[in-house]
Amino acid sequence: MNATNAANLIRELRRTLDDGGLSGSFLVRDLRSGEELGIEPDLEFPIASVVKIPLAVATLERIRRGELDGSTQVTVRPGGITASGPTGLSKFRHPARIAVDDLLYLSTSVSDNTAADALFALTPPAEVSALLPELGIQGIAVRHTMRELSETPAERLDPADAHLAHFLAIEAGTAGRGHRIPLLDVTRANSGSARALMELLRALWTPSRIDAGVSERVRALMGDNLLRHRLAPDFSSDASKWSSKTGTLLNLRHEIGVVEHADGQVFGVVVLTESRVPAISQPGAEALMAQVARTLRDRLRHP
């Protein structure tokens, strides 16, 4: 695809996103050839639950080194969350004993925040962040646990007023990617760019400094992702496999994943977005994210 055609496509997609009240960072890469197309791929975002992929990598690497035992059972206190949305242990009412290996499934495939925090108790955020460069992964900052994601204005308001938290999220940002809400401030939140997250996907799907067994397990966990309302409808079919992880926080909607086609082509897809619409449920935004990501993939797949 020549530079002029690529520029015209990106300009058109930016306009489509803006018309839908979205902005963000998109990157699609052919993991075999390295060819890629993107929109603002170096813009840094808070990554919300996407951080559970680096957490899984770090946990599995420590198991491989013998620092942790995947069969060790951990007593997990109930999440005590009654609001709609959270999954798994976060909704439990009583303590449970669960093996580290099973916490990995709950954290990654079910996006269970309580399970993720049980893993963070074993490998704290600073340790995860320090381990990633050892494995060749740069540009992803892990600074806090998942419990802190439940300390946003949305949790302090009545459900009927939740839109006010989204309004604050939209209006309280700064030009330098800072924010009055700490978890939306890229200097204080778990954060990364689409390019940094794409490098993580590349390291998991192609030979890298990450152990092959660790990569295989993370790919399987992402393949079992139960949250399939965002990009999956545009990337899953009988002739393709979609493995991914979503992330959602107030007006942020993300997904990173890899689509493997039956003909052997493999594409990494990273989508990090923020909405200007102060609403919790935005199915149109979910569909628009997928539409733009698929358009970029289609142009790479069929230049």
C-alpha positions as CSV (number, residue, x, y, z in Angstrom):
1,M,0.0,0.0,0.0
2,N,1.6,3.3,-1.1
3,A,2.0,6.2,1.3
4,T,-0.6,8.4,-0.3
5,N,-3.3,5.7,-0.2
6,A,-2.4,5.0,3.4
7,A,-2.6,8.6,4.4
8,N,-6.0,9.0,2.7
9,L,-7.3,5.9,4.5
10,I,-6.0,7.1,7.9
11,R,-7.6,10.5,7.4
12,E,-10.9,8.9,6.5
13,L,-10.9,6.7,9.5
14,R,-10.0,9.6,11.8
15,R,-13.1,11.4,10.5
16,T,-15.2,8.3,11.0
17,L,-14.1,8.0,14.6
18,D,-14.6,11.7,15.3
19,D,-18.1,11.5,13.9
20,G,-18.8,8.7,16.4
21,G,-17.5,10.6,19.4
22,L,-14.3,8.5,19.6
23,S,-10.6,9.2,19.5
24,G,-7.8,6.8,20.2
25,S,-4.8,4.8,19.1
26,F,-5.0,1.9,16.6
27,L,-2.2,-0.4,15.3
28,V,-2.6,-3.4,13.1
29,R,0.6,-5.4,12.2
30,D,1.2,-8.4,10.0
31,L,3.2,-10.4,12.5
32,R,4.9,-12.4,9.7
33,S,6.1,-9.5,7.5
34,G,6.1,-6.6,10.1
35,E,4.0,-4.4,7.8
36,E,1.7,-2.2,9.8
37,L,-1.0,0.5,9.6
38,G,-2.0,2.7,12.6
39,I,-3.6,5.8,14.0
40,E,-1.6,7.6,16.7
41,P,0.2,4.3,17.6
42,D,2.6,6.0,20.0
43,L,0.0,7.8,22.1
44,E,0.1,6.6,25.7
45,F,-3.1,5.5,27.5
46,P,-4.1,4.1,30.8
47,I,-4.6,0.4,29.9
48,A,-7.1,-0.8,32.6
49,S,-7.6,-4.6,32.5
50,V,-5.2,-5.0,29.6
51,V,-2.5,-5.0,32.3
52,K,-3.6,-8.5,33.2
53,I,-1.6,-9.8,30.2
54,P,1.8,-8.5,31.6
55,L,0.6,-9.8,35.0
56,A,0.1,-13.3,33.5
57,V,3.5,-13.2,31.7
58,A,5.2,-12.2,35.0
59,T,3.4,-14.8,37.0
60,L,4.1,-17.6,34.6
61,E,7.7,-16.6,34.3
62,R,8.1,-16.8,38.0
63,I,6.5,-20.3,38.0
64,R,9.0,-21.3,35.3
65,R,11.9,-20.1,37.4
66,G,10.6,-22.0,40.4
67,E,9.8,-18.9,42.4
68,L,6.1,-19.7,42.5
69,D,4.2,-23.0,42.3
70,G,1.2,-23.0,40.0
71,S,-0.5,-25.7,42.2
72,T,-0.3,-23.6,45.4
73,Q,-3.7,-22.8,46.7
74,V,-4.4,-19.2,47.8
75,T,-7.3,-18.2,50.1
76,V,-9.1,-15.3,48.3
77,R,-11.4,-13.1,50.2
78,P,-14.7,-12.3,48.4
79,G,-14.7,-9.2,46.2
80,G,-17.8,-7.9,47.9
81,I,-18.9,-6.0,44.8
82,T,-22.6,-6.0,44.2
83,A,-22.7,-3.5,41.2
84,S,-23.2,-4.9,37.7
85,G,-20.1,-5.5,35.6
86,P,-17.4,-7.2,37.6
87,T,-17.0,-11.0,37.1
88,G,-15.8,-14.1,38.9
89,L,-14.4,-13.8,42.4
90,S,-15.3,-10.1,42.5
91,K,-18.9,-11.2,42.9
92,F,-18.3,-14.0,45.4
93,R,-19.8,-13.7,48.9
94,H,-17.5,-16.1,50.7
95,P,-13.8,-16.9,50.8
96,A,-12.4,-19.5,48.4
97,R,-9.2,-21.4,48.0
98,I,-7.9,-21.4,44.4
99,A,-4.7,-22.6,42.9
100,V,-2.4,-20.0,41.3
101,D,-2.9,-21.6,37.9
102,D,-6.6,-21.2,38.2
103,L,-6.3,-17.6,39.3
104,L,-4.4,-17.0,36.0
105,Y,-7.5,-18.3,34.1
106,L,-9.9,-16.2,36.1
107,S,-7.8,-13.1,35.8
108,T,-7.0,-13.3,32.1
109,S,-9.8,-15.1,30.5
110,V,-12.7,-14.0,32.7
111,S,-11.1,-10.6,33.6
112,D,-11.7,-11.1,37.3
113,N,-10.2,-8.2,39.2
114,T,-10.2,-10.0,42.5
115,A,-8.2,-12.9,41.0
116,A,-5.8,-10.5,39.4
117,D,-5.2,-8.8,42.8
118,A,-4.5,-12.2,44.3
119,L,-1.8,-12.6,41.7
120,F,-0.5,-9.1,42.3
121,A,-0.2,-10.0,46.0
122,L,2.3,-12.7,44.9
123,T,4.0,-10.5,42.3
124,P,3.4,-6.8,43.1
125,P,3.1,-4.2,40.4
126,A,6.6,-2.9,40.8
127,E,8.0,-6.4,40.4
128,V,5.9,-7.0,37.3
129,S,7.1,-3.7,35.8
130,A,10.7,-4.6,36.5
131,L,10.4,-8.1,35.0
132,L,9.0,-7.0,31.7
133,P,12.3,-5.3,30.4
134,E,14.2,-8.5,31.3
135,L,11.9,-10.3,28.9
136,G,12.4,-7.6,26.2
137,I,9.2,-5.8,26.8
138,Q,9.5,-2.0,26.9
139,G,7.1,0.9,27.3
140,I,4.5,-0.7,29.6
141,A,4.2,0.7,33.1
142,V,2.6,-1.4,35.9
143,R,2.0,0.9,38.9
144,H,-1.1,-0.3,40.8
145,T,-3.4,-3.2,41.5
146,M,-6.9,-3.7,40.1
147,R,-8.7,-2.7,43.4
148,E,-7.7,0.9,42.6
149,L,-9.8,0.7,39.5
150,S,-12.9,0.4,41.7
151,E,-12.0,3.8,43.4
152,T,-13.2,6.0,40.6
153,P,-16.0,8.6,40.9
154,A,-18.4,6.1,39.3
155,E,-18.3,4.0,42.4
156,R,-19.1,6.9,44.7
157,L,-22.2,7.9,42.8
158,D,-25.7,6.4,42.6
159,P,-26.2,4.3,39.5
160,A,-28.6,7.0,38.1
161,D,-25.8,9.5,38.3
162,A,-23.0,7.4,36.9
163,H,-23.0,9.5,33.7
164,L,-21.6,12.3,35.8
165,A,-18.4,10.3,36.4
166,H,-18.1,9.8,32.6
167,F,-18.5,13.5,32.1
168,L,-15.7,14.2,34.6
169,A,-13.5,11.7,32.9
170,I,-14.1,13.4,29.6
171,E,-13.7,17.0,30.8
172,A,-10.9,16.7,33.4
173,G,-8.0,15.7,31.2
174,T,-5.0,17.9,30.3
175,A,-3.1,18.4,27.1
176,G,-0.1,16.4,28.4
177,R,-2.2,13.2,29.0
178,G,-2.5,14.1,32.7
179,H,-5.9,13.9,34.5
180,R,-7.6,14.9,37.7
181,I,-8.7,11.3,38.1
182,P,-5.4,9.5,38.9
183,L,-6.3,6.3,37.1
184,L,-6.8,8.2,33.9
185,D,-3.4,10.0,34.3
186,V,-0.8,8.2,32.2
187,T,2.0,9.2,34.6
188,R,0.2,7.5,37.6
189,A,-1.9,4.7,36.0
190,N,-0.9,1.4,34.5
191,S,-0.1,2.6,31.0
192,G,1.3,1.9,27.6
193,S,1.0,2.8,23.9
194,A,-0.4,0.7,21.1
195,R,3.1,0.2,19.8
196,A,4.3,-1.1,23.2
197,L,1.4,-3.4,23.5
198,M,1.9,-4.6,19.9
199,E,5.5,-5.5,20.8
200,L,4.1,-7.6,23.7
201,L,1.8,-9.4,21.2
202,R,4.7,-10.0,18.8
203,A,6.8,-11.4,21.7
204,L,4.0,-13.8,22.6
205,W,3.2,-15.0,19.0
206,T,6.7,-15.2,17.6
207,P,10.1,-16.3,19.0
208,S,11.3,-13.9,21.7
209,R,13.0,-13.7,25.1
210,I,9.7,-14.8,26.6
211,D,10.0,-18.6,27.3
212,A,8.0,-20.6,24.7
213,G,6.0,-22.4,27.3
214,V,5.0,-19.1,29.0
215,S,4.0,-17.7,25.6
216,E,1.9,-20.7,24.8
217,R,0.0,-20.5,28.0
218,V,-0.7,-16.8,27.6
219,R,-1.9,-17.4,24.1
220,A,-4.3,-20.1,25.3
221,L,-5.6,-17.8,28.1
222,M,-6.3,-15.1,25.6
223,G,-7.9,-17.6,23.2
224,D,-10.3,-18.4,26.1
225,N,-11.3,-14.8,26.6
226,L,-15.0,-14.8,27.5
227,L,-15.5,-11.1,26.8
228,R,-16.3,-11.1,23.0
229,H,-18.6,-8.1,22.5
230,R,-16.0,-5.6,21.2
231,L,-13.6,-6.7,18.4
232,A,-14.4,-10.4,18.3
233,P,-17.5,-10.1,16.1
234,D,-15.3,-8.6,13.3
235,F,-12.3,-11.0,13.7
236,S,-13.8,-14.4,14.6
237,S,-15.0,-16.8,12.0
238,D,-14.8,-20.5,11.1
239,A,-11.6,-19.6,9.1
240,S,-9.9,-17.5,11.8
241,K,-9.1,-17.5,15.5
242,W,-9.3,-14.4,17.7
243,S,-7.3,-14.3,21.0
244,S,-7.6,-11.1,23.0
245,K,-7.9,-9.1,26.2
246,T,-10.2,-6.2,26.8
247,G,-9.9,-3.2,29.1
248,T,-12.6,-0.8,30.2
249,L,-12.4,2.2,32.6
250,L,-15.0,5.0,32.6
251,N,-14.8,6.4,29.1
252,L,-11.9,4.2,28.0
253,R,-12.5,1.1,25.9
254,H,-9.6,-1.0,24.8
255,E,-8.8,-4.4,23.3
256,I,-5.6,-6.1,22.2
257,G,-5.5,-9.3,20.3
258,V,-4.2,-11.5,17.5
259,V,-6.2,-12.9,14.6
260,E,-4.8,-16.1,13.1
261,H,-6.2,-17.0,9.6
262,A,-6.5,-20.5,8.2
263,D,-4.2,-19.5,5.3
264,G,-1.4,-18.8,7.8
265,Q,-1.6,-15.0,8.0
266,V,-1.4,-13.6,11.5
267,F,-2.2,-10.0,12.5
268,G,-1.8,-8.2,15.8
269,V,-4.5,-5.7,16.6
270,V,-4.3,-3.0,19.3
271,V,-7.2,-0.6,19.9
272,L,-7.1,2.0,22.7
273,T,-9.9,4.5,22.7
274,E,-11.6,7.2,24.7
275,S,-15.2,8.4,24.2
276,R,-16.5,11.9,24.3
277,V,-20.0,10.6,25.1
278,P,-20.9,10.5,28.8
279,A,-22.7,7.2,28.8
280,I,-21.9,3.8,30.3
281,S,-23.5,1.6,27.6
282,Q,-22.2,2.5,24.1
283,P,-22.7,-0.4,21.7
284,G,-22.1,2.0,18.8
285,A,-18.7,2.8,20.1
286,E,-17.8,-0.9,20.4
287,A,-18.9,-1.5,16.8
288,L,-17.0,1.5,15.5
289,M,-13.8,0.4,17.2
290,A,-14.1,-3.0,15.5
291,Q,-15.0,-1.4,12.1
292,V,-11.9,0.8,12.1
293,A,-9.6,-2.1,13.3
294,R,-11.0,-4.4,10.7
295,T,-10.6,-1.8,7.9
296,L,-6.9,-1.5,8.8
297,R,-6.5,-5.3,8.9
298,D,-8.3,-5.7,5.6
299,R,-6.1,-3.2,3.9
300,L,-3.0,-5.0,5.1
301,R,-4.4,-8.4,4.2
302,H,-5.6,-7.4,0.8
303,P,-3.4,-4.4,-0.3
